[in-house]
């Protein structure tokens, strides 16, 4: 199977940035929340976002910009999770023109225009929520940016598993976002050094 080198490099960079962001807020007395997100159609288990709704404190966005690319008519990543105030750089790695726009208020219904390979266009997300990313040149293209208040979140793998590390002790509301399905909020209480398990079953 041919592996796209751009995708592999971008995946590794994204993993490092995500780990660094959460690690910056780590505490020796923190805990872990893990579990599984289940849906009727298994392919939609991947890229669900499990997150703590609100944590007291100030969580400034990273200075380094996040990245969303367009490779072989696909947005990469399909779901990008960022802190409020994060700037996302939109790339075009194809040899054809692409456009990036969003119909959602979270992204202020932005339209970055159409451009060719090699140009980068940034956008800063200052509202909480999820915004669809679309290309009006290629209507089959779709991605999502999920904007959160704090860095205590995780995306699920292909089997729906997730792990949120370095969660400070406290009582929280744990939520799940999925592009097709909905899940019930869960109240959780984390303690120093504890690992708790919370599973979600999503429905339409």
C-alpha positions as CSV (number, residue, x, y, z in Angstrom):
1,X,0.0,0.0,0.0
2,X,1.4,3.4,-1.0
3,X,1.8,5.7,2.0
4,X,1.6,9.5,1.4
5,X,4.7,11.0,2.9
6,X,3.1,14.3,3.5
7,X,0.3,12.7,5.5
8,X,2.8,10.7,7.7
9,X,4.9,13.8,8.4
10,X,1.9,15.9,9.2
11,X,0.5,13.2,11.5
12,X,3.8,13.0,13.5
13,X,4.0,16.8,13.8
14,X,0.3,17.0,15.0
15,X,0.9,14.4,17.6
16,X,4.0,16.2,18.9
17,X,2.1,19.5,19.1
18,X,-0.9,18.0,20.9
19,X,1.3,16.2,23.4
20,X,3.3,19.4,24.0
21,X,0.2,21.5,24.5
22,X,-1.3,19.1,27.2
23,X,2.1,18.5,28.8
24,X,2.5,22.3,29.3
25,X,-0.4,22.2,31.7
26,X,0.5,18.9,33.4
27,X,0.5,18.5,37.2
28,X,2.1,15.8,39.3
29,X,-1.3,15.4,41.1
30,X,-3.2,15.0,37.8
31,X,-5.4,12.1,36.8
32,X,-6.5,10.2,33.6
33,X,-9.8,9.8,32.0
34,X,-10.2,7.1,29.4
35,X,-12.9,5.0,27.7
36,X,-14.5,4.2,24.4
37,X,-17.0,5.8,22.1
38,X,-19.4,3.4,20.4
39,X,-21.7,4.1,17.5
40,X,-23.9,1.9,15.3
41,X,-21.8,2.6,12.2
42,X,-18.2,1.8,13.2
43,X,-16.5,4.0,10.8
44,X,-17.8,7.0,12.7
45,X,-16.1,6.0,15.9
46,X,-12.8,7.5,14.7
47,X,-12.2,11.2,15.2
48,X,-14.9,11.7,17.9
49,X,-13.7,14.3,20.4
50,X,-14.1,13.7,24.1
51,X,-13.4,16.7,26.2
52,X,-13.9,18.4,29.6
53,X,-16.3,21.3,29.0
54,X,-14.7,23.8,31.3
55,X,-11.7,23.9,33.6
56,X,-10.9,26.8,35.9
57,X,-7.8,28.7,34.8
58,X,-6.2,30.5,31.8
59,X,-5.3,28.4,28.8
60,X,-3.6,30.6,26.2
61,X,-3.4,29.2,22.7
62,X,0.0,27.9,21.5
63,X,2.2,30.4,19.7
64,X,2.8,27.8,17.0
65,X,0.0,27.8,14.5
66,X,-2.0,24.6,13.9
67,X,-2.1,23.3,10.3
68,X,-4.8,21.9,8.0
69,X,-3.6,20.7,4.6
70,X,-5.3,19.7,1.4
71,X,-3.8,16.5,-0.1
72,X,-5.2,14.5,-3.0
73,X,-8.6,16.2,-2.5
74,X,-8.7,15.4,1.2
75,X,-8.5,17.8,4.2
76,X,-5.8,16.6,6.6
77,X,-6.6,16.1,9.4
78,X,-10.3,15.4,9.0
79,X,-10.9,16.7,12.5
80,X,-8.6,19.3,14.1
81,X,-9.0,20.2,17.7
82,X,-7.7,23.6,18.9
83,X,-7.8,25.9,21.9
84,X,-9.8,29.1,21.5
85,X,-7.6,31.8,20.0
86,X,-5.5,29.4,17.9
87,X,-4.5,30.4,14.4
88,X,-4.8,27.6,11.8
89,X,-2.7,27.8,8.7
90,X,-4.5,26.4,5.7
91,X,-2.2,24.8,3.1
92,X,-2.8,23.4,-0.4
93,X,-0.4,20.6,-1.3
94,X,-2.2,19.7,-4.5
95,X,-1.4,20.8,-8.0
96,X,-4.9,22.2,-8.5
97,X,-6.8,25.2,-7.0
98,X,-8.6,24.7,-3.7
99,X,-11.0,27.0,-1.7
100,X,-11.6,26.9,2.0
101,X,-14.8,28.3,3.5
102,X,-17.2,27.5,6.4
103,X,-20.9,28.1,6.8
104,X,-20.7,28.1,10.6
105,X,-20.8,31.0,13.0
106,X,-17.9,29.4,15.0
107,X,-15.7,30.4,12.1
108,X,-17.6,33.6,11.4
109,X,-18.8,32.1,8.1
110,X,-15.3,32.7,6.7
111,X,-14.2,32.3,3.2
112,X,-10.5,32.3,2.6
113,X,-10.8,32.3,-1.2
114,X,-9.2,30.1,-3.7
115,X,-5.5,29.5,-4.2
116,X,-2.9,27.2,-5.8
117,X,-0.2,25.0,-4.2
118,X,2.4,26.7,-2.1
119,X,0.3,29.5,-0.6
120,X,-0.7,29.5,3.1
121,X,-3.8,31.3,4.4
122,X,-4.4,31.7,8.1
123,X,-7.5,32.0,10.2
124,X,-7.8,32.5,14.0
125,X,-10.7,30.8,15.8
126,X,-12.1,33.0,18.6
127,X,-15.4,31.2,19.3
128,X,-16.1,27.9,21.0
129,X,-17.7,25.1,19.1
130,X,-17.3,23.1,15.9
131,X,-17.1,24.4,12.4
132,X,-17.2,22.5,9.1
133,X,-14.5,23.2,6.6
134,X,-15.5,23.0,2.9
135,X,-14.1,23.6,-0.6
136,X,-16.5,25.1,-3.1
137,X,-14.3,23.8,-5.9
138,X,-14.6,20.2,-4.7
139,X,-17.9,19.8,-2.8
140,X,-17.0,16.2,-1.7
141,X,-14.2,17.7,0.6
142,X,-15.1,18.2,4.2
143,X,-13.3,18.6,7.5
144,X,-14.0,20.0,11.0
145,X,-12.3,22.3,13.4
146,X,-13.4,21.9,17.1
147,X,-12.6,24.9,19.3
148,X,-12.3,24.2,23.0
149,X,-11.7,26.2,26.2
150,X,-9.0,24.0,27.7
151,X,-6.5,21.3,26.5
152,X,-8.1,18.4,28.3
153,X,-9.4,16.5,25.3
154,X,-8.7,13.5,23.1
155,X,-9.7,12.2,19.6
156,X,-10.7,8.6,19.4
157,X,-8.9,6.0,17.3
158,X,-10.5,3.7,14.8
159,X,-11.9,1.5,17.5
160,X,-13.3,4.5,19.4
161,X,-10.8,4.5,22.2
162,X,-9.6,7.7,23.9
163,X,-7.4,8.8,26.7
164,X,-7.2,12.3,28.4
165,X,-4.1,12.7,30.5
166,X,-3.0,15.2,33.1
167,X,-6.5,16.2,34.2
168,X,-6.3,18.2,37.4
169,X,-8.4,17.0,40.4
170,X,-12.0,18.3,40.4
171,X,-15.6,17.8,39.3
172,X,-16.3,18.3,35.6
173,X,-18.7,17.7,32.8
174,X,-17.3,15.3,30.2
175,X,-18.7,15.8,26.7
176,X,-18.4,14.1,23.3
177,X,-18.5,15.6,19.9
178,X,-19.1,13.6,16.7
179,X,-19.9,14.8,13.2
180,X,-22.9,12.4,12.8
181,X,-24.0,11.3,16.3
182,X,-24.7,12.7,19.8
183,X,-23.9,11.4,23.2
184,X,-25.1,12.2,26.7
185,X,-22.9,14.4,29.0
186,X,-21.3,12.7,31.9
187,X,-20.5,14.1,35.3
188,X,-17.0,13.0,36.5
189,X,-14.8,13.5,39.6
190,X,-11.1,13.2,39.2
191,X,-8.7,12.6,42.1
192,X,-4.9,12.8,42.4
193,X,-3.3,10.0,40.4
194,X,-6.6,8.2,39.6
195,X,-7.7,6.7,36.3
196,X,-11.4,6.7,35.6
197,X,-13.2,5.1,32.7
198,X,-16.1,6.7,30.9
199,X,-17.7,5.1,27.9
200,X,-20.1,6.8,25.5
201,X,-22.8,5.2,23.3
202,X,-23.8,7.7,20.6
203,X,-27.1,7.9,18.8
204,X,-28.7,10.1,16.1
